[in-house]
Amino acid sequence: MAPRAHQLQVFNSLSGQKEPFFPLHPERVGMYVCGPTVYSDVHLGNCRTFLSFDLIYRYLRHLGYSVRYVRNITDAGHLENDADEGEDKIAKKARLEQIEPMEIVQRYTVGFRDIMQRFNALPPSIEPTATGHIVEQISMIEALIEKGMAYSINGSVYFDVPLYTAQGGNYGVLSGRVTDELIHNTRELEGQSEKRSPLDFALWKKAGPNHIMRWKSPWGEGFPGWHLECSAMGNKYLGETFDIHGGGMDLKFPHHECEIAQSQSAHGAPPVRYWLHGNMLTLNGKRMSKSTGNTLLPLELFETGSPLLDKTYSPSVVRFFMMQAHYRSVLDFSNEALLAAEKGYHRLMEALGRLERILPGSGPSDFDWKAWEQECYAAMDDDFNSPMLIAHLFEAVRVINALSEGKGHISETDLDRVRSQMNVFVFELLGLETPVLSSQEGPVEGLVQLLIELRLAARSDRDWALSDRIRDRLLELGISLKDGKEGTEWSRV
């Protein structure tokens, strides 16, 4: 299927501005997103990044592109503090628990996939692992050594950043950092580093006697550098140059900067045309941090609860909350914000239920549904602007609620249009799911919501006696209903 006639604009971190999106191949898109390092439970910051790119993936597919979406699993080579020295994060966890590193990898890979499934994220086309591509990484290192851009010393191999810069490479092109300033701000005690320059980064590290994860190479037993892994896997599955590379804002430097330098040196061309980066999460106005305890895990939101929250929330409510902020903006988690998102989510779902019961008239519609649809697409074409799309959806909710109360008119053609497009925007693109009563949702909340929906159906059928009976019975049980223009809200009395 040929892509729809939309002029998609994306914010390219490489240029620092929005650009028209034109893939290398007219009907195909290659997209690589840096996946998790599987040494602990995936945190909400990671989840937000992956859900942002799930939205992007969904929209590209909706436009008709055939998308190869590659998201890796980092199961080796990622050292503590993103440095070239220290202990591998996975090996450290395995040593502390006295089990095999691959047991750690398996446990947290399964956990990550489970969380993504509960968030209703589509799986990537390919999910390669770093340990499964050691051959490709060694081959890329050999190419860099042959070109003179890397050097081996004492069983390790480093990329030569000053030489790359001297030959016209722009180390800092993505992050905006200046090489001279980087050198000035990098402190290394003389004689304690084997690197020629403090800016040089590891492509391969010699494994010490106690290092668990190790592979044979031309330079001795060791393990790959973290930055190299993504370049090798992106090159294998998407080619020497591909369309989109994504990740969190924190990966711009050094990870993505190093990827550009080593890939361009190996292949002689820029590896990526559009760099897309999602922004960070905060919690109650402060940056999420495991060290301070100001952090939340997805299961705390869904099931176990947290002292930082008054209640648990369904995955769809949390996903909806994240979609209310643009993927490039900072998003703050708070109990009040999640409660507001939950109310909005239920208003949206209630409106979809009413929409199915509305009957068309014989004349023209009072509302311009064609223009509304165009505005929704314009929001998504503007760098995947999900908050603007949601604003347009609630404009539709307002009209739907009025129609369900007999105020206004909609033609049969427009009714078919809005039913189809609301399903596209809410379920296909935003990836939301209809609320269900389950162990993840409190029984009181679920039952009240069900009775509200039954009452709305009764009102739509002009069965005022049943509508009043449901309202009065709920009030006797301590639940007060309040009808408004944007739906019915409830509270305990």
TALIN-V794465 format. One record per backbone hydrogen bond with DSSP energy under -1.0 kcal/mol. CO is the residue of the C=O (numbers start at 1). NH is the residue of the N-H. Records with the same first field share a line. If there is no record, write none. Layout:
CO = NH / NH
//
This chain:
4 = 6
6 = 8
8 = 21
9 = 383
10 = 19
12 = 16 / 17
17 = 12
19 = 10
25 = 28
27 = 66
29 = 68
30 = 244
31 = 70
32 = 246
36 = 74
37 = 39
43 = 47
44 = 48
45 = 49
46 = 50
47 = 51
48 = 52
49 = 53
50 = 54
51 = 55
52 = 56
53 = 57
54 = 58
55 = 59
56 = 60
57 = 61
58 = 62
59 = 63
60 = 65
61 = 64
63 = 4
66 = 29
68 = 31
69 = 125 / 126
70 = 33
73 = 130
74 = 38
78 = 89
79 = 82
80 = 83
87 = 80
88 = 92
89 = 93
90 = 94
91 = 95
92 = 96
93 = 97
94 = 98 / 99
100 = 103 / 104
101 = 105
102 = 106
103 = 107
104 = 108
105 = 109
106 = 110
107 = 111
108 = 112
109 = 113
110 = 114
111 = 115
112 = 116
113 = 117
114 = 118
115 = 119
116 = 121
117 = 120
126 = 71
128 = 73
130 = 133
133 = 137
134 = 138
135 = 139
136 = 140
137 = 141
138 = 142
139 = 143
140 = 144
141 = 145
142 = 146
143 = 147
144 = 149
145 = 148
149 = 160
151 = 158
153 = 156
156 = 153
157 = 203 / 204
158 = 151
159 = 161
160 = 164
161 = 165
162 = 166
163 = 167
164 = 169
165 = 168
170 = 173
172 = 176
178 = 182
179 = 183
180 = 184
181 = 185
189 = 192
197 = 200
201 = 159
203 = 225
204 = 157
205 = 223
208 = 211
215 = 222
217 = 220
221 = 207
222 = 215
223 = 205
225 = 229
227 = 231
228 = 232
229 = 233
230 = 234
231 = 235
232 = 236
233 = 237
234 = 238
235 = 239
242 = 273
243 = 274
244 = 32
245 = 276
246 = 34
247 = 278
248 = 251
249 = 252
251 = 256
252 = 257
254 = 258
255 = 259
256 = 260
257 = 261
258 = 262
259 = 263
260 = 264
261 = 265
262 = 266
263 = 267
264 = 268
271 = 242
274 = 245
275 = 13
278 = 249
280 = 331
281 = 288
282 = 333
283 = 286
286 = 283
293 = 295
294 = 289
296 = 44
297 = 300 / 301
298 = 302
299 = 303 / 304
300 = 305
301 = 313
306 = 309
314 = 318
315 = 319
316 = 320
317 = 321
318 = 322
319 = 323
322 = 325
326 = 329
327 = 279
331 = 282
333 = 284
334 = 338
335 = 339
336 = 340
337 = 341
338 = 342
339 = 343
340 = 344
341 = 345
342 = 346
343 = 347
344 = 348
345 = 349
346 = 350
347 = 351
348 = 352
349 = 353
350 = 354
351 = 355
352 = 356
354 = 357
367 = 369
368 = 372
369 = 373
370 = 374
371 = 375
372 = 376
373 = 377
374 = 378
375 = 379
376 = 380
377 = 381
379 = 385
380 = 384
381 = 9 / 383
384 = 386
385 = 389
386 = 390
387 = 391
388 = 392
389 = 393
390 = 394
391 = 395
392 = 396
393 = 397
394 = 398
395 = 399
396 = 400
397 = 401
398 = 402
399 = 403
400 = 404
402 = 407
403 = 406
409 = 366
410 = 361
411 = 415
412 = 416
413 = 417
414 = 418
415 = 419
416 = 420
417 = 421
418 = 422
419 = 423
420 = 424
421 = 425
422 = 426
423 = 427 / 428
424 = 429
425 = 430
426 = 432
438 = 441
442 = 446
443 = 447
444 = 448
445 = 449
446 = 450
447 = 451
448 = 452
449 = 453
450 = 454
451 = 455
452 = 456
453 = 457
454 = 458
455 = 459
456 = 460
457 = 461
458 = 463
459 = 462
462 = 464
463 = 467
464 = 468
465 = 469
466 = 470
467 = 471
468 = 472
469 = 473
470 = 474
471 = 475
472 = 476
473 = 477
474 = 479
475 = 478
478 = 493
480 = 491
482 = 489
484 = 487
487 = 484
489 = 482
491 = 480
//
